[in-house]
Amino acid sequence: MKIPHTEYPRPQLKRDSYLNLNGEWFLGHVKQGESLEYQHKIIVPFSPESKASGLGNLILKPNEVLFYKREFEISSEFLKDITFLHFGAVDYSCICYINGVEVGYHQGGFLPFFFNVSKAIKIGKNEIRLTVTDPTDTGTQSRGKQKLKRGGIWYTPQSGIWQTVWLESVSEDYIQNIKITPNIETKSVDLEINSDTDVITIQILDGNEVIAESSKKTCTVPIPNMILWSPENPKLYDIRIKTKNDEVTSYFGMRKFSIGYDGKFKRLYLNNKPYFHNGLLDQGYWSEGLLTPPDDESMINEIRLMKEMGFNTLRKHIKVEPLRWYYHCDRLGMLVWQDFVCGGGPYETWKVAYLPFIGWKTDDTKHRFLNRTDEKGKKEFIEEMNQTVNLLYNTVSLSVWVLFNEGWGQFDSVILTKKLKNLDSTRTIDSVSGWYDQGKNSSELKSLHLYYQKLKVPKKEDRVIVLSEFGGYSLKTEGHVYDDKKLFGYKILPNKETLHYEYKKLIENELIPLIPKGLSASIYTQVSDVEEEINGIVTYDRKVVKFDIPFMQELNSKLKYD
């Protein structure tokens, strides 16, 4: 059997020590309180609800438990002072055992975590077991668009392991973390190296050439003959960091995201120049793997296709991807708007979908209206916000943080925007994408979602204006739909010719004229079909591209500043 996702999963902190634990595991699926039985074999890192797992449609209910188990071998050459067991993501709550010893507990379905297993691991044969529960949409935890009763804009829930499982073993003086902050004004990069030793060597490389060095854990390193990173020229520099017994590699790009004034309007700036963000909403769902991409090459091909069509931005919608996805955006040159994963109480359509259309406003510090009275869930969201920023801070392509989307689980956005800005002052913040805007004291952007109305921008607005969702033009592609009878789209069209005609009319007659009126970004819905949603540029199985590439290239070439 071919092991899936064998690539090193953490490109910005890479070392030689790596043992991949993906592949075939045993799986038990029982109601809580029932005796354990391993009824299945599953392909990790695909969740049991996915076809790629070898199971498919094994839905974990809130009163049920998943039990994972597998054996693996450890050689004496692999083991050093400290051994860590890493999980890219497990949805939602898990307890882990190595050789019968509990090594850790974790909650949170979208972020990586690790356990120190040094005392439990041994040379030779080892056993790992994992116990998983997931309330899905019956809880208040961050869960995105998963729902037990899926349909429309709500998708098949997934649970358990859904990103790579792996081991590394390190010396006591290992490099724990790197924080990288480029500064194009001073033509230098700020580095903060977290390690328990002060004996350290840092080298900056351009290709194979060492262009700068330092021996301090906190330092500012000049970059000679600096080349700026942009989607048009995604220039990356490599970093090599050594202690006496450890060595890691990383990378960075010299770029700056900011807001500037072009003489008429505030705009999104890249490298101190106005830069129009022309992008797509990207749900990150796959027909075979749900939240898990089928393989590394599929992620690469999709980013390349969107870039070839002329888009320069992907808005990663209510999901945190495997770290390799961000690496590919960095090296291929694709800007990223990163949503935080939403949660909270029940989604009520009349509050979140209907009232905004008649201009209803609400104060999001009054938590009851948007079903955010749960103190535990709010605290968990804030902690996950901190973790997400720490995880993705070094991502070269990440330009915008999206705090809340269309009121889902929204609360205290003014306060949280300030917290987020303190965590990361190098990115722009879209506090409330869509509606329930809390005014100029909150978001740096005036963020609009327009589907059923003619595209327009407010006339008197002193913030950056972005169209963070629009379009959703839909085409049913025979033989490539999730459900032949149930279809969802904002404007369903009968054939490819009509789709092209209507899309071109939307872009040329409605979108492009808004740029000289202050529009700084547009995010079209969306990259791919997702289950019943058929408004993708490509089909759910990624086998059909609905738009001709030259057609898209021509239209996208017009989406820029004069």
N, C-alpha and C positions, 0 to 999 in steps of 0.2 A: 504493500500500500504506500502511495506517495504521501509523505507528511505535509500538511498544508502550512503555509506561513512560516517557513523556516528562516527567513531573513532576520538579521539582528533587529530587534524591535525598538531600539532607542538610539536613533542616529546621532543625537547631539550629546551623548555621553557613552561612547562605544569603547569596549575593551575586549581583549581576546577571550576572557573567561565567559563561556556561553554554552549552556546545555538546554536544548529545546525539548519541551515536554508535550508538544502538540501530538496529535495522532489518535490512536484508538484507546479509549478508556471504557471501563464498565460504568453503567449508570443504573441507579435505582430510582423509582418514581412511585412514592406511596403517600397516603394521607398521614397527617401528623398523628403520632401515637401508634401507628401500625408497625409491625416488625419489618426490619430492613430486608430487602430482597433486590439483587442486581438483575433486573429483567432484560436489560438492553446493553448493546455496545454503541458507543457514540464517538463521532469524529470531532475532537476538540481542535480548534476553538469555536466551532459552530454550536449555537444553542439548540436544544432539543426540538424547538418549534420550527426549525429551518430544515429544508430538504437536504442541504449540504451536510448536515450532521449524520445522515443515514437514517434518521427517524422521521422528522417532519410532522408537524401538527400535534406534537406532544405538548399540550398547553399546561404549564404549571399553574395551578390555582392557588389562591391565598391560603387554603387549608392543607396544602400539600408540601412535600419536601423532595428535593433532589439529592441523591447520594452519588458522588463521583468516586472512582477508585482506579488507580493504576500502579504498576511496579516500574521501577527504573534502576539502572545500574550507575554506580559512582566509582570512579577509579581514584587511586591514591594521588595520581598526578593532578587531578582536578581540584582536590580540597586544599584550601589555604587556611588563613586564620578565621575568617568569617564567611559563612555561606548564606546567601539570600535566595528565597523563593519568590519570584515575581509573577503577578497576574496583571495582564493588560487591562482587563475589566471583567467583573462578575456581577451579574444583576440578580438579586440586590444585596442580600445579607448572607454571609458565609462564615463557617468555622472550618479551620484547616488542621489536619493531623498529619504528622510524619512518623511512621513506624509506631503508631498508636499514641503518640505524644501530641497534645494540642499545642500548636505553635502560633495561633493567632485567630483573631476575629475581625471582620470588616463589614461595614455597611456603606452602600453607595454603588450605583449600577454603571457609572460611566467613566470612572477614573482609575488609573493604575495604582497598585499598592504592592507592598512586599512584606514578608516576614523573615526574621532572623531565625534560621533553622539549624544553626551551628551545633547545638547540643543534641538535636534529634537525628541528624543525618549521619550516615556511616559509610565506610568503604564497602563496596559490594552491592547487594540487592537492598532496595528501599521500597517502601510503600507510601503513597500519598492518598489521602482521603479528604473529601470536601463535602460539607453539608450546606445546602442552599435553600433559602426561602425567598419569596418575592410576592408582595401584595399587589403588584401592578397598579391599576388605577383605583383600587379600593383603599390605598394608603395616601399619604400626603408627600411622599418622597419624590425627588426629581425622577421623572420617568419619560419625558418627551411625549411622543405621539402614540405610545403603546396603549392599547385598550383591550380588555377581555372581550367586549362586544365590538369587534372591529367593524369598519365600514366607512366609506366616504373619505374624510381626511384623517381617520383614525386607523392605525395599522395593527397587524398581528403582533401580539406581545411576544417578547422573548425573554428568556431567563437563563440563569447559570453562567458558565464560562462562555464569553464571546470574543475574547482577544487572547493573544498568545500567552502561554504559561512557560516560564523558563527559570533556570537556575544560573547563578554566578557565584564564584568564590573569590574573595579578595583578601589582601593583606590588611593589617591594622592601620597602616598609613594610607588607606585607599582614598581616592578622590570621590567625595560624596555628592557634590553638586557644583555646577558652574552657573553663574549669572553673567550674561553678556549684554552690554548696552553700547551700541555704536553711537558715535557723535561725529556727524559729517562736518560740523562747523570747525572743530579742532582737528579733524582728520585723524581721529584716534578711537580706540575702543576701550571701554571700562570693563575690567574683569574682576569678579569676586569668586574665588575658589574656596570651597568648603572642604577642609581636610583636617585631621588631627595632627598633622605634621607641618612644620615650617620649611622643611627641605623640599623645595619644589622648583621645577623648571618649566617655563612656558615658552612655546615657540609658535609664531604665526607664520603660516606658509601660504605662498601664492603659487599654486601648482606644486612642484617639488622643491621650490626655492624658499629657504627660511628668510623672511623679510624683517622680522622683529622678534625680540626675546625679552623675558623678564624672569625674575626669581622671587617675586613677591605674590602672596596670595590675593592681595587687593592692589590693583595697579591700573594705570592708564598707559596704554601702549600705542604709540604713533603708528599710522599706516602709511608708509611711503608710496607715492604715486597712486593715491587712493582712486579706486574705480567704484562708482556708485551702483547699488543694486536697484533694478526696476524690472517690471514684467518684460520689457523689451530687451533688457540686458541683465539677466539674473546672475550677476557675478557673486561668487561665494569665495571666502577665504577659509582655510583650514586652521585648526588649532591642535597642537600636540602638547599634552600636559603630563609631566612625570613626577612621581615621588621616588624614593629609594626603591620601592618594591611594586609600584603600580604605574600604569600608563593608560591614558584614555585619549581619544580623539574627539573633536567636535568641529563646528564650523559656524560662520556668521556672515552677514552681509552688511555693507555700509549703506544705510538708508535712513530716511526720516519721514515720519507721518505727522502731519500737523494741520491746523486750520489757518487759512490766510484770507486776505481781502484783495480782490482783483481790481478794485476801483469802483465796482458796482455791488458786488455780492461777496459774502463769505463763501469760501470754497474749501473742499478737501485738497490738501497739498501733499505731494510726494517730492521729497528732496528739494523743498522750498519753491516748488512750482505747482500751479493748479494742475490737477490730474483727475480726469473724469473716470469714475469707477463704473465700468460697464459690465454688469455681472448677472449671475444666475443663482436662484435659490437651489440649494443642494441638500436634499434630505438624507442622503447616504444610506438608502435602503436598497437591497439587492434581492432579486427573485429567488435565488438559491440559498443565500446566507442571512437574509434579513439585515440586521445592523452590521454583520461581518462581511467585508468584501471577499469575493471568492479567492483572490490571490493578489499579490503585489502588482502584477502586470495589469490587472483590470483597473486598479486605481490609476496607474500611470497612463493607460490608454484613454481613460475618461477625461483626465485633466488635459492631456494633449489634444483631444478632440475639441474640447471647449475653447482651448487656446487657438487652435487652428481656425476655428470659426470666427475668431476675433474678439472673444470675451477676455477680459483681464481680471475678473473678480469672481469668486465663489462665496456665497453666504452659506456657511455650514449651519444648517437649521436644526436647532434644539438637539444637538448631538455632539459629543466629543469623539473624534476619529482616532484610530490607531496612529501612533506618532509618525509612522512612515508616510502617511498621507500628507502631513504637513511638510515633511522632508521633500516630498516630490513637488509640492507647491513652491517651496523655496528654490529648488534647483531648476524647475521648469519655468518659473516666473508667473505665478498666479496669486494675486492678492486674495486674502482671506478675511471675511467678516465672520467672527466667531460668536455664535449664540451660546449663552449659558443654558443648561438643561432645566426646563421648568417643571414644577410640580404643584403642590397645593391641593385644595379641596376639589369637589366636583366641578367640571366644566359646564357652565350653564349658557347655552347658545344665545338666549335672549339678552344676556348681559355682555357677552364677549363678541357676538356677531351682529346683533340687530340694533341695540341701542346706539352704538357708535355711529351708525349711518344716519341717525337723526340728530347728531350733534351732542349726545349725552356726555356729560363730564362727571368725573368722580375724583374725590380726594383719596389717594391710595394709602394714606395713613389710617383711614377707616377700614379696617381689615375685613369686616364682615361682608361687605358688598361683593368683593372678588374672592370670597371663600379662602381667606388667609388668616384665620384665627388660631391656627395650630402653631404653638410656640416651638415645639420640637422641629417641625418641618421648616420653619423660618430660620431657626438656628442652623439647621443642616444645610440649607441653601447658601447661607453666608459662608459657612465653612467650606463648602464645595466651590464657591466663588474664589476664595483664597487659594484653594488647591489648584483650580483650573488655571489661574493666572500664573502660579508658580510653575506649573507643568509646561505652559505654552509661552512663557515670557520670552524665551530665546528664539521663537519662531520668526524667521526673517520676514515672511510674507504676511503675517497677521497685522492688519491695519486698523480694524474696528472691533470693539467689544459690543455685543448686543445683549443688554441686561435682561429685558423682558420682551415678550412677543404677544401682542394683541390682548394684553390684560391677563394672560394665563398665569395664575399664581402671583400676580404683581402685588408688591407691597413696599412701602417706604422707599420709593425709587430715588427721591432727592438725596436722602441719607446714604443709600447704597451707591449712588453715583459718586459721591464724595469719597466713600470707602474705596471704591474701585479705582478712582483717580489717584488715591494715595498708594495703592498697590502698584499701579502702572500708569505713569504720567506720559509714556511714550506713544500711547495709542489714543484714538478718538473713541468716544463712548456714545452709542445709540441707546439711551436709557429705556425708552418705551417704543419699540418698533410697532408701528401701526396706529394705535390709538391710546386713549387715556393718558395723553401727554400732561405732564405736571408743570409745564411752562418753562420759560427760559432759565430758571434757577436750577432746573434738573438736567435735561439732556443737552449735549452740545449740538445735536442735530434735530431738525424738524423732520420727523420720519413718517412718511405717508404710505399707506396701502390702498391702492385703487384698482378694483376689479370690474365693478359694474357701472362705474361712472367714467365720463370723459376725463382724460388725464389733465391735471392742472396743478399749479403751485400757488401758495398764498402770496398776495401782493406785498404785504407789509410783514416781513419776517427777517429778523436780524441774526438768525442762526443759519447754519448750513442746511439747505433743503435737499433731502434725498427721497427718492421713490424706492423704498426698501422692499416692496412687493408690488407686482402688477402683472397683467397679461393672463397667463393660465390658459391660453388658447389650446384646444384639445382636439386630438384626432385618434379615432379608434383604428388600430392596425390589426387587421384580421390575422389570427394565428399567433398574436403576440400580446394578448390581453390577459389579465389575471382572471376576470369574470366577464364572460361574453354578454351577460344580461345587465349587470349592475355597473354603471359607469358614472364617474364624477369628473366634471370639468367646468371652468368658468364660462367658456364659450365653445361648445362642441361643434366641430365643422365636419362636413361630409367627405372631403377628399383632400389630397395633398395640395392640389392647385388652389383650392379655396383657402387652405391654411396659409399658404405662401402669400396669397393676395391680402388676406385680412391682417396678417402679421406685418407685412410691408406697409400697409395703410396706417396701422397703429404706430409703427416706429417713425415713419416719415411725416405723417400729418399731425400726430399728437405728442410724441416723445421728443423728437429733435427740436421742435420749436420752443420747448421749455428750457433748454440749456441756456440761451441768452437771457431768459427770465429768472435765472437763479438756480436751476437744477444742477446738482453736483454728482449725483449717482443714480443709477437705475438697476434694479435687481428683478429680472424677469423670472416668472414661475413657469417651468423649472427645468433642472437638468434631465431628470428621467421620470417616466411614469412610476407610480408607486401603488401597487395593488389596484384598487378601483379608480384611482386618479390617473387620467390619461392625458395630462397636460405637459408631458415631458418633451424635451428636444429629442430624446431617444426613448425607446420602449423599455419596459421594466426588465426584460431579459437582456437588454443592451444589444440586441441583434439587428435592430432597424433604426437608422437615423432618419427622422421624419422630415428634416429640412436639408436641402442641398447646401453643401459647404460653400461654394462660390456665392450663392444667394445670401447666406449669413455674413460672409466676409464683406460683401459690398455694403450691406446695411450697417454693420458694426464699424466700418471705416468712417462713417459719418457721425458716430457718437463720440464727439470730442469737442474741445474748445477751439474756437477760431484762432 
